[in-house]
């Protein structure tokens, strides 16, 4: 497996964060990766999504 340095990991994380803020892309990724849908998000993930929503509204 290829090692990814910290700078590249940060860039990847930022891109994924931008992707998941779009409902269309979120649904596309969920379907493409065949991910199960969780009805209740863990508290940490819910908090992070709320932060993204607030930042998006600013």
C-alpha positions in Angstrom: 0.0 0.0 0.0 1.2 3.5 -0.8 2.1 5.8 2.1 0.5 9.3 1.9 2.3 12.2 3.7 0.5 14.5 6.0 0.1 17.3 3.5 -1.6 15.1 1.0 -3.8 13.6 3.7 -4.9 17.1 4.6 -5.7 17.9 1.0 -7.7 14.7 0.6 -9.6 15.4 3.9 -10.5 18.9 2.6 -11.7 17.6 -0.7 -13.9 15.0 1.0 -15.3 17.6 3.4 -16.3 19.7 0.4 -17.8 16.7 -1.3 -20.0 15.6 1.6 -21.5 19.1 2.0 -23.3 18.5 -1.3 -26.4 16.2 -1.0 -26.0 15.1 -4.6 -22.4 14.1 -4.2 -23.1 12.5 -0.8 -25.8 10.3 -2.4 -23.6 9.5 -5.4 -20.7 8.4 -3.2 -23.0 6.4 -0.9 -24.4 4.6 -3.9 -21.1 4.2 -5.7 -19.3 2.8 -2.6 -22.4 0.8 -1.6 -22.3 2.4 1.9 -25.0 1.5 4.4 -27.2 4.4 5.6 -27.0 5.1 9.3 -30.2 6.6 10.7 -28.4 8.1 13.7 -25.0 9.6 13.4 -22.4 9.4 16.2 -22.2 12.6 18.2 -18.7 13.5 16.9 -19.8 13.2 13.2 -23.0 15.1 13.9 -21.0 17.9 15.5 -18.6 18.0 12.5 -21.5 18.2 10.1 -23.1 21.0 12.1 -19.9 22.9 12.0 -19.7 22.5 8.2 -23.3 23.6 7.9 -22.6 26.7 10.0 -19.5 27.6 8.0 -21.4 27.1 4.8 -24.1 29.6 5.9 -21.5 32.3 6.8 
